[in-house]
Amino acid sequence: MLFRKIAVLKLELYLCSEDVIMEQIQLYSKLNYLPTDLKSEVNDFIDFLLSKRKMAIKKKTPKFGCAKGQIYLSPDFDESLDDFKDYM
């Protein structure tokens, strides 16, 4: 799985601007120097970040009328308040 992600990073190297390419090359070279157990942790962290992004994208937007019948306004809502009679 980690090697597939590395292959995707390599492919993205060809599709990005020079600044991004340099960052990805640095990331790839750092990843190569890691021991196997740390590569496993990096893989888990990448999976965590991807799932976190998916959850952020999947947040539902409320539909129009979804709170219908849940809000109540009293019949005298538009009438003036007794506290303000002196000012009117």
Secondary structure in CASP SS format (residue, H / E / C, confidence):
PFRMAT SS
TARGET T0000
AUTHOR 0000-0000-0000
METHOD secondary structure of the structure
MODEL  1
M C 1.00
L H 1.00
F H 1.00
R H 1.00
K H 1.00
I H 1.00
A H 1.00
V H 1.00
L H 1.00
K H 1.00
L H 1.00
E H 1.00
L H 1.00
Y C 1.00
L C 1.00
C C 1.00
S C 1.00
E H 1.00
D H 1.00
V H 1.00
I H 1.00
M H 1.00
E H 1.00
Q H 1.00
I H 1.00
Q H 1.00
L H 1.00
Y H 1.00
S H 1.00
K H 1.00
L H 1.00
N H 1.00
Y H 1.00
L C 1.00
P C 1.00
T H 1.00
D H 1.00
L H 1.00
K H 1.00
S H 1.00
E H 1.00
V H 1.00
N H 1.00
D H 1.00
F H 1.00
I H 1.00
D H 1.00
F H 1.00
L H 1.00
L H 1.00
S H 1.00
K H 1.00
R H 1.00
K H 1.00
M H 1.00
A H 1.00
I H 1.00
K C 1.00
K C 1.00
K C 1.00
T C 1.00
P C 1.00
K C 1.00
F C 1.00
G C 1.00
C C 1.00
A C 1.00
K C 1.00
G C 1.00
Q C 1.00
I C 1.00
Y C 1.00
L C 1.00
S C 1.00
P C 1.00
D C 1.00
F C 1.00
D C 1.00
E C 1.00
S C 1.00
L C 1.00
D H 1.00
D H 1.00
F H 1.00
K H 1.00
D H 1.00
Y H 1.00
M C 1.00
END
